[in-house]
Amino acid sequence: MRHFHSLLQRQINKHFGDVSSLPEGWQPFINAVNDAYYESDADRNMLERALELSSQELLQANSEMRAVIQAFPDVFLWLDYDGTVKGYKAGNTANLYPYTGNLVGKKIQDVNPEDGVGAKFYEAVQQVREKEEITSIEYHLMLRGKKRFFEARLLPLHSEQVIAVIRDITERKKAEEILLESETRLRLILDSIQSGVLLIDPETHVIEDINRVASEIIGLSKERIIGSRCHKFICPAEEKSCPMTDLGQRIDHSERVLIKADGKILLIIKTVVEVTLGGRNYLIESFVDISERKNMEEQLRYLSLHDALTGLYNRAYFEEEMHRLENGRFNPVGLVLCDVDGLKLVNDTLGHESGDMLLIESANVIKNALRQGDMVARIGGDEFAILLPQSDEETVEAVCCRVREAIKKYNDNDAGLTLSMSMGIAVANIAPANMVSLFKEADDNMYREKLLRRQSASSAIVNTLMKALEARDFITEGHADRLQKLVADVAITIGLSERSVADLRLLAQFHDIGKVGIPDRVLFKPGPLTAEEIEEMQQHCEIGYRIAQSATVLLDIGDWIHKHHEWWNGQGYPLGLKEDEIPLECRILALADAYDAMTSDRPYRKAMSHEEAVLEIKRHMGTQFDPNLAPCFLEILDKSRQ
């Protein structure tokens, strides 16, 4: 007979008395119920054991969690969605908040509301409630007179609560400030140096940072450059074969090219070094724009071989070429030396600006007369040299003819200053060529021609100076002609020789030639001259005298040009001569020049009448004018007017 479960046995006894009284056929059913009771007991026992074990594990886990929480230096704060503090763990509430009372039951937003930290916590709680995700806030408090920084991380709980884990981050903040200050200092240093600096990923060649100078050189903002590949701007030809990363080469002060944002190409010197920052490998590329330096080097090289005034080659280049041609491979070698006549006189009278212009025009005339490949250089103040490799004497003579024709054409065009040159040639036929002897031969020939052409050269110089005077509108139209007639009439009347009459005519034409050296501000000043300006104006006699000494055609009248402003009473200039110490020719010119000047219009006054001019001459007889010569001059004037 089977043993029934106690619960089933009580039910059978209650309803049937005992098991034997069970109706026939119920036994299988009762057995099945009995088995179910025993299985239920087994399941319940297992569940109770599991619950017991779970409770023990939960208690242990809670205990361990509390131990962990206690071990952490952080503060743990439990709040509900209204901001009410449900609990907290803090060894000292001063570590959490300046509030020293019990926080439990307090609303966090109402604790010390004046500092605003509680309100910040409440806003964070609401964010956690709405988004159901972790939210972080940072705040600072003044604790025991010192500023402390905190970070709170708020996490949602299933019990409609929020746990806030609060950590003191003061030391971290100090480290961040030190790091930020260091980064700022480094940025200031990088931005203050005059080199462009790029921070580049060596794998992708992408620019990750730049300094101010790099941005300025490239011509784009930092934001537009970062993220670009470095080869977009620097060394584009090396993009597929970078010397540093692909070929393993060093790049140290290497010349490269940089393409600016506007497409302009710059020359740079760059250096690339490998560095490790924050555990990552980088390339630091520094570069300097050397375009200006290169241009300067080119200019210096050009200036070292060229004459700064004329643009022709200079003596240094000429001597290099002379040395190169010594081996005889280019024989026959021809040499033509040209010397500009009267340059010193032009400089002394018209000024160095006019002399420079004469040299420039001379250079252009010579250069334009030469063939392609012929070399011309300025080898001295007024000297030019033409080197003609593989040129025989006939060819060299032809070059000289072309230069002379070019000079004549220039002068015929009345371009300004009259140009005159003396030339000498020499040809070397024997190899090796003795270039020193060749130069000496050409120089001797040039000097010989200068002596032979001295008369015509002097005339050219005088013409140059007279053109300059006429170009400044100083000589009044007809003044020279009238003056020549007046002095000639006086000379003939008093019985001077024909030679003297001719010299007087020349003096009438060139007596004021020295005024080419007087500045326009003095020469054309409409009002009275100052004492300093008067002294400047009086120098034209000395200048005219120097011109006459340099020009053969004026040599005989140079002394008269010097003394033509002397007065009878000794109050003239520049020597203070008086009476018969003054050459007769100068006394004649003084009367004629004064009369024509008084009866001609000037920029600063109208012309006098004949009668007024005669009265002025009579008034100054014995002071400015020769009292013995003046009546004769006035008589000639009266006759000429009848």
Protein Blocks (a to p, Z undefined) as FASTA:
>chain_A
ZZddfklmmmmmmmnopamlpcehklmmmmmmmmmmmmmmmmmmmmmmmmmmmmmmmmmm
mmmmmmmmmmpmbdcddddfkopafbdcdfblklmomcfbdfehpafklgoklnommmmm
mmmmmmmmmnopacdddddddeehiacdddddddddfkopacdddddfklmmmmmmmmmm
mmmmmmmmmmmpccdcddddfklopafbdcfklmmmnopafklmgopafklmgokllmmo
cfklmnopacehiacddddfkopacddddddddddeehiacdddddddfklmmmmmmmmm
mmmmpcfklopacfklmmmmmmmmmnopmpccdddddddehklmmmmmnopklmmmmmmm
mmmmmmmmpcehiacddfbfklccdddehiafklmmmmmmmmmmmmmmmmmnonopacdd
dddddddfbdcddfklmmmmmmmmmmmmmmmmmmmmmmmmmmmmmmmmmmnomagghklm
mmmmmmmmmmmmnopafklmmmmmmmmmmmmmmmmmpcfklmmombdcdfklmmmmmmmm
mmmmmmmmmpmklmmmmmmmmmmmccfkopacfkopahjlpcfklmmmmmmmmmmmmmpc
cfkbccddfklmmmmmmmmgoilpcfklmmmmmmmmmmmmZZ
